[in-house]
Amino acid sequence: MNDNRRLPQTQTTRTVARRIRELTLVEHELAVPLDHDAGGGEELTVFARELVGDAPGSDSFPFLVYFQGGPGHEAGRVHSAPGKGSWLHRALREYRVLLLDQRGTGRSTPVGRLEGRSPAEQAAYLTHFRADSIVRDAELVRQALGVERWSVLGQSFGGFCVLAYLSAFPGSLREAFVTGGLPPIGRPTDDVYERTYRHVLDRSRRYYERYPDDRDRVLAIHDRIANGGIVLPTGEELTSRRFRQLGMMLGASDGAERLHSIVELDVDSPAFAHDVMAHDAFSRNPLYAIVHESCYADGCVTAWSAERTLPAELGAPELFTGEHVYPWMFEDYAALRPLREAAELLAEHPWPRLYDAGRLEANEVPVAAAVYANDMYVDRDLSEETAGRVGNLRRWLTDEYEHDGLRADGTRILDRLIVLVRG
């Protein structure tokens, strides 16, 4: 089976190898078109770091490409040989691992403030940073490296990239693994947020069951924000709605503990403002806010879906919100303000389809997917619906892990998926 679309031939523009303890790191940079359909025009650089272990013959192992969660986040950095419990440790036993900095992140051409472009030009530029474009970048990297077929692993949003890959270039894949990242196919974004809000409400309630004294502390923080103001290290004034977004961390295995460690601090201490700022997921990676809703848009207009579907129950100030993007963020976050008008245009943009439902149903590439029963970010029911619509997919439904299972117990999870995908 090889029905790959014809892509322009390209070559790596730069390759550098270096050694750290028990690992060889090979860095690849590649020039790719901003718009894969336009032919010519503006180019971006895409960066990928290849990890080669010390096992005999490892420099000729097959490739496993890792698609990072996000959207809008680069692949993690490796500073030493991975620990025995990590997914990388398991992967390097039989793969060369390619960590891709998705376009707009890390050492790939970054998405900054896009100075010099009008809001309409910014919006047009930013339409090219979803999973479909990321996958086509990966295809050019595969061609440049002379790889016939490779394996792919997608965590969270990376799983969206894996399904886009299976939709567009199945002939390039040996096998595919997904952890906490089976996206809905052909559903409006409202379906996603209506479900994830239920999970966020549940997590807020469970948080206060675990830390009942924090309810009064949180209300006191909101009073302080309203009356005296809290200034962050960046000089920005903290708003209540921005503070409530700390609930995003409640979907991680240690999320309640990390949130509590901030709430228990004296609100007048430098540590409080610093720690609130340290958990800001958007200022460092503005692309995360810009394309978050559109990464679910499989042929629809998002129209600020999270804002429109916000349940009345979440009006209570002590309750936290989750992984949701709102129009007010492009005012409250100084780093997002230059993109405010572009964000409004993107909210009304008619997004094309991301997935080929017919091709996925007829899929022959072996796929194994871990679906987390209690996932706060990726709804279990929608994930199971998708699992039933992808041919040759073996699903592992588990309540042992939160969304960050691959980080918490990566060796076991990847090993289980490898066994599943190979029957």
N, C-alpha and C positions, 0 to 999 in steps of 0.2 A: 504494500500500500504506500504510494508516494504521490500525493496530489498537491504538493506544495505549490503555492503561487510563485510565479517568477519574480524574484527581487533583484534589484541592481547589484552587480558584483562590487564588492568593496574589500579593502584590506585594512588590517590593523595599522594605525598610524604610529603606534609606539608600544613596545613590549620590553619590560624590565623584570629580571629575576633577582631575588635575594633570599638569603637564608636566615631563619630564626631557629630556635631550638626545636628539633624534630620536625620541622616543616620547611618546605620551599614555597615561597610566594612569588607568583608570576603575575605581573600587572599588565593589563591590556587596555589600550585606548583605541577607540574606533570612531570615525566620523560617520554620522548618519543623518538623513534628511529630517528636518523638523516635521514636514508633511510627507509621509510615505507615498501618498497618492499623487502629489504634485509633479514629481520628477524635476530634480534640480531645486534651486532656491536655497533658502536658509538651511544651515546645517547645525547640528549639535554634536558634542562629544559624549560618548557613552564609555564609562569605565567599568571594568570587571577585574576582580582579583581571583586568580586561580590558586587553590591550595593543594599541595602535593605532599602526602605523608611519606614516612620512611620505610613503609613495608616494601619487601622485595617486589620489583616490577611496578611500583606505584606510579611511576612517570608515564606508564602506558595504560593505566586504568581508564575505564570509561568515565565520561563526564556526568556529574550531577549538578544541575543549575539550580541555585536557590533564589526564589522570589520572595523578597522581604515583605512583611506586613506594612500597613500604612493606611491609605496611600501617602506618598510624599516623603518617605523615609528611605535613607540609604541602607545598604547591607551593613551588618555589624562588623566591627574591626577585630582582627585577630592579632594578639600581641605575643602569644606563646602557644605551645601545643595545647589543644583543647582537652579539658578534663574528661575523665572516664565516663561520667554520666551524661555528657552532652551529645547532641545529635551529630555534631561534627566529628566527634571521636568515633562514633559508629560509622558514619559515612566514609571516612578516610580509610577504613579497612578495605573498601572495594571500589572507591570512586576517587577521581580528582574532582574537587568541589569548586564550582565557579560562583563567586559571590558577586551579583550584579548590582551596581548602583543604578537604580532605575532612572530614566531621564529626569532631569530637574533636581537630582539629589546627589549628595556626597561629592565625589570627584567628577561625576558627569556634569555637563553644563548646568549650572544652577538656575533656578527660577528666583530672581530677586524682585526688585521693585519695577523692573521693566521700564526704567526711565526713558523718556523720549518717544514712547508709544502712546497713542490716544487710548482711552478706555476700550473702544471698539477693537483696536489693534491688539491690546492686551488680551481681551477676551478671545479673539481669533487665535492668538498664539497659544493660549492655555487650553484650547480644545484638543490639543495634541499630546496630552499627558495621562491618558487613561490606559487601561490594560491592553487594548488593541495595539496602540503605538508601542508600548513596552515590549510586547511579544514580537513585533516586527523588528525592533532593535535587536532582540535576542537572536532572531533568525539571521541577521546580518553578522552578528558575532560568530554564530555557528559556522556560517559559510567561510568567514575570514580565517577561522581556526582549522578549517578542513575537516570538520567533524561530520560524519554521515548522519548519525542519530545520537541523541543524548537523553538522559533522564532528567526529570524536573521535580522539584519540591517546592510547594507553595504554602506559606504560613499566613493565615488570615487573608488580607488583601492579595497576598501572593497566590492564594488558591484561586482568586478571580482571574489572575494572569494564567494560571494553569488551564482553566477551562477555556479561556480565550485562545490559548495555544492549541488545545485539542480541537477547537472550532476551526482554526485557520490553517494550521500546519501539522496535522496528526502524523504525517509521514516522516517528520523530523524527530519523533519521540519514540524511545524504547519502552518507557514506563513513566508513570506519573504518580506523585504522592501529594496529598492535601491534608493539612492539619488546621482545623477550625476555620475553614475558608471555602465552603461550597456556597456559591452565590445563588440567589434566586434567578430563574431564567424567565424572561418575558413578563415580569410583574412590575407594576408601578412602584416607585420609591415609597409611596405612602404605606404600602403593605409592609415594608421593612421597618419603618419607624414606629408604626402602630404597635408592632410586636416588641421591638427593643425597648420602648418606653415601659412596657409591662415588666420587663426584666429589671430595668433601672429602679422602678418603684419598689420592687421586691428587695433589691440589694440595699436600698436606703433603709427599709424597715429592718432588715436583718442586721445592718450596721448598728442601729440603735438598740437592738436586742443584745448585741455583743458589748456595746459601749453606751449604756443608758445615760450616763452623766454627760455625754458629748452633746446631747440634744440642747441642753441649756447653754453649753459652751458655744455651739454653732449659732444659736439665736443671739447670744451676746456679741458674737463677731459681726453678725448682720446689723445689730444696733450700732456698733462702733463704726461700721462702714457708712451707715446712714447719717450719724451725728458728728463724728470726728474725722472720719476719713483715714484710710490706711494707704500709705504711699509705698509702692514697690521699689526695689533697687534701681529700676530703669527710670524712675521718676513718674511712672504712670500711677493713677489713682485706682485702687482696687474697687471694683463694683461687686455688688451682691451676686449678680447673675454670672459674673466671671468666677467668683469664688465657688459657686455651686457646681461649676464644671470640674472641680476636683473629684466629683463622683465618678469621673471616667476611670479612675484607678480601681474602682470597686469590682471590676470584672477579672482582676488578676488574683492569683492564689494568695498573695500577701497584701492585697489591696486595702482591706479594712485596717490592717495594722499600719500601713503607710499613711493612710488618711488620718487615723487617730494620732499618729506621731506629730502631725501638723496641728490638729485641732487642740491638742492638750497644751501647746505652747502658749506662753503669755503673749497676747496680741500686740503688746508694746515692744516685744523683743525684736531685735534685728533678725533673729533666727526665723520668726514666723513669716515675715515678709519675704525673706530669702527663700524659704522652703516652698511657699506658695508660688513664687516665681519659677523655682526649679522644676515644678511640675506643670509648667505651661507647655502644652504640646504643640502650640501653633506659631509662636513667635520665631522659633528656630527653623521651623518647617512650614512656611506659609502655604506651600502647595497642598499640604494636608487639609487645610480649611477650604481651599479653592476647589479641589476636585473630589472632596469626600462624597457629597451627594451624587455627583455624576458617575462615580464608580459603580453605583447601583443602577444607573439609568440604562436599562437594556431596551432602548427604543422609546423614550418618553421625555417629557419636560419635567424637571424636578420642582420648580416654582417654590423654593424654600420649603421643602416637604416637612422637615423636622419642626419648623416654626408653625406650620399649619396644623400638624397632628399633635402638638403638645397637649397632653391631657390636663384637665382642670385640676386634678389631684396634685400635680406638680407645682401648683401655685403656692403651696405651703413652703415658706422660706427655708425651713430646716431640711427639706428634701433636696437631694442632689440630682443633677442631670448626668447624662452619660456621653457617649460618643455621638454627639449631635452638633450640627453646625447651624448657626443662626445669623440673620443679617446684621444684628447689633454687634456681633463680634468684630465687624469691619470698622467699628468706631471705638470699642473698648480696648482693642489690642492695637497699639501704635504700629506694630509691624505689618498689620493687615490694612491699615487705612489707605495706603496708596493704591490698593486693589479693590476698593469698595465699589466703584462704578463698574469695573469689569465683572465683579462677582454678581452684581445685579443682572448684567447682560447674560451671564452664564446660567443664571437661575431660570431664564426664559428661553434658553437654547434648546432646540429639538435634537436630542442626542440620538445618534444612530445605534443600531443593535450592536451588542458586544459579542453575542453568542449565536452560533448556528445550531438551533434546536434539532434539526433533522440530522446534521452530521454527528452531534453528540449522542443522539439515540442510536445511531449506527456505529458508534465508536468501537474500534478493535484494539486500541492501545490499552494495555493493562493499567488500571487505575485503582489505587487504594486510598481511602479517605477516613480520617479520624473525625467523628462528629461528637462534640462535647455536649452532653445532655443539658448542662446548666450554663451554657455560654451566654454571657450578657451582651456580647457584641454581634454575634452571628446566630440568628434564630435557629433553634434545632429543627422545628417543623419545616421551615423553608429549606434547610439543608437536606433533610430527609426527602423532601419532595424532589429536589434536584438530583439526589443520589439515585432515585428511581427513574430519572430521565436520561441518565448517561449509561450507555452500553459498556459492558465489561468492567464495571466499577464494583469493587468490594468495599463495603462500609463497615467501619468499626464504631459503634455507638458506645460511649463510655461516660460514666458519671464520676470517674476517678480524678478528673482534671478540670481546671478552669481553662479559659481561652489561651493562657500562656503555658499549656502543657508541654509544648516542645522545648521551652526554656527550662521548665521545672524537671522534666524527666525525659530528655531527648533521646537518649540511647534506647530506652525501652520502647518509646513510641515509634521511632523510625524502624527499629528492628521488627516490631509487630507489623508495620505497614509493608516492609520488604517481604515478610513471610506471606502476607495476604496477597500482594500483587503477583507473587510467583506461584500462588496456588499451593 
